[in-house]
Structures are given as C-alpha cells and as structure tokens.
C-alpha cells in the first residue's frame, strides 16, 4: 500500500491578502510579494476610485473589487506552491 504525502502549503493563507486588500487596496499584492503591483493598485484606487468617482464606495466596487479578487487568486497560487510572476494578474 502506498501513501502519498501532500506537500505543505507555502506562504500565507489566501484569505489574509484578500482581507488586507479589503482594508487598503494593494496591500494584499504586497503581502503576495508583488510590491510594485501593490503600489500601482493603491495608486489606481486612489486616482480613479476616489478622485474621479468622488465616492469611496463606488470607487471600491469598480476598482477595489477586481484588486481584491486578484489578491485572493494570486494568494491561492502562492499558497499552493505555484510560481507567480511579479506582475501576474488573476
């Protein structure tokens, strides 16, 4: 009888970057070791979400939600031990 050992996950749980991104968009990407992308996401959120729409809630729905989904999906790839590029989305 053969037993297959599963590799232990690497990195943080994918919910951690997603929750941090909910609090401040871009932080989840930084936690996922995508620092440049994280600062770019934060800059885009501030410029488009806050200044153009002039409403934080609408800005979060339009700009922050895709950033949140990206932080979770990239975090999941890191957690599973898959290779992730510095600027990879989703």
ChimeraX attribute file (.defattr): number of C-alpha atoms within 10 A of each C-alpha:
attribute: neighborCount
match mode: 1-to-1
recipient: residues
	/A:1	3
	/A:2	4
	/A:3	5
	/A:4	6
	/A:5	6
	/A:6	6
	/A:7	8
	/A:8	9
	/A:9	14
	/A:10	14
	/A:11	16
	/A:12	15
	/A:13	15
	/A:14	20
	/A:15	15
	/A:16	16
	/A:17	28
	/A:18	27
	/A:19	16
	/A:20	18
	/A:21	27
	/A:22	19
	/A:23	13
	/A:24	16
	/A:25	30
	/A:26	30
	/A:27	26
	/A:28	32
	/A:29	31
	/A:30	19
	/A:31	19
	/A:32	25
	/A:33	18
	/A:34	20
	/A:35	17
	/A:36	13
	/A:37	20
	/A:38	24
	/A:39	16
	/A:40	14
	/A:41	24
	/A:42	20
	/A:43	14
	/A:44	17
	/A:45	23
	/A:46	18
	/A:47	14
	/A:48	17
	/A:49	22
	/A:50	17
	/A:51	12
	/A:52	11
	/A:53	14
	/A:54	12
	/A:55	12
	/A:56	16
	/A:57	13
	/A:58	13
	/A:59	20
	/A:60	22
	/A:61	13
	/A:62	15
	/A:63	20
	/A:64	26
	/A:65	16
	/A:66	16
	/A:67	27
	/A:68	25
	/A:69	18
	/A:70	21
	/A:71	32
	/A:72	24
	/A:73	17
	/A:74	26
	/A:75	29
	/A:76	21
	/A:77	18
	/A:78	20
	/A:79	17
	/A:80	17
	/A:81	14
	/A:82	13
	/A:83	9
	/A:84	15
	/A:85	10
	/A:86	14
	/A:87	12
	/A:88	10
	/A:89	15
	/A:90	13
